[in-house]
Amino acid sequence: MLKYKAEKFGHTYQEIGRFFPSSQLCSDTLEPIPMLQNGYDSLGVRFVDCPHSQRQHDRDINAAIIY
């Protein structure tokens, strides 16, 4: 249903694997965010600083943005 609606309105639909670590990658550079890679993956952490892009990311929004 989601794919159909995306195509109907001219949006891109891309399906990724269930275990793809999107919340652990920077949405700008697709590089791993060290704070989340080193076992400190608490769901209480809502914002993370990425040393690659020099930006602060909201964890949920960052995970939703995939190129």
C-alpha positions as CSV (number, residue, x, y, z in Angstrom):
1,M,0.0,0.0,0.0
2,L,2.8,2.4,0.9
3,K,4.6,1.7,-2.4
4,Y,1.5,2.3,-4.4
5,K,0.8,5.6,-2.8
6,A,4.4,6.8,-3.1
7,E,4.4,6.0,-6.9
8,K,1.0,7.6,-7.3
9,F,2.2,10.9,-5.9
10,G,5.6,10.8,-7.6
11,H,7.7,10.0,-4.6
12,T,10.5,7.5,-4.3
13,Y,9.9,4.3,-2.4
14,Q,12.9,2.3,-1.3
15,E,12.7,-0.8,0.8
16,I,15.5,-1.7,3.1
17,G,16.3,-4.7,5.2
18,R,14.8,-5.2,8.7
19,F,18.2,-5.1,10.4
20,F,19.8,-2.2,8.4
21,P,21.5,0.0,11.0
22,S,19.9,3.3,9.8
23,S,19.8,4.7,13.3
24,Q,23.6,4.2,13.7
25,L,24.6,6.0,10.4
26,C,24.8,9.7,9.7
27,S,22.1,10.6,7.1
28,D,24.5,13.2,5.5
29,T,27.6,11.1,5.0
30,L,26.4,7.5,5.6
31,E,29.3,7.1,8.0
32,P,28.8,5.3,11.3
33,I,28.3,7.6,14.3
34,P,30.9,6.4,16.8
35,M,28.8,7.1,19.9
36,L,26.2,4.6,18.6
37,Q,28.7,2.1,17.2
38,N,30.6,1.6,20.5
39,G,27.8,-0.2,22.3
40,Y,26.3,3.0,23.8
41,D,23.0,2.5,22.0
42,S,20.5,3.5,24.7
43,L,17.1,4.5,23.4
44,G,17.2,7.3,26.0
45,V,19.7,9.1,23.8
46,R,17.6,11.2,21.5
47,F,20.2,13.5,19.9
48,V,23.7,12.5,18.8
49,D,26.6,14.6,17.5
50,C,28.2,13.3,14.2
51,P,31.9,14.0,13.9
52,H,31.8,13.5,10.1
53,S,29.2,16.1,9.2
54,Q,29.7,18.3,12.4
55,R,25.9,18.3,13.0
56,Q,23.6,17.2,15.7
57,H,21.0,14.7,14.6
58,D,17.7,13.7,16.1
59,R,18.0,9.9,16.3
60,D,14.5,9.2,14.8
61,I,14.7,11.7,12.0
62,N,18.2,10.7,11.1
63,A,17.1,7.0,10.9
64,A,14.2,7.9,8.6
65,I,16.4,9.8,6.1
66,I,18.0,7.3,3.6
67,Y,19.5,8.2,0.3
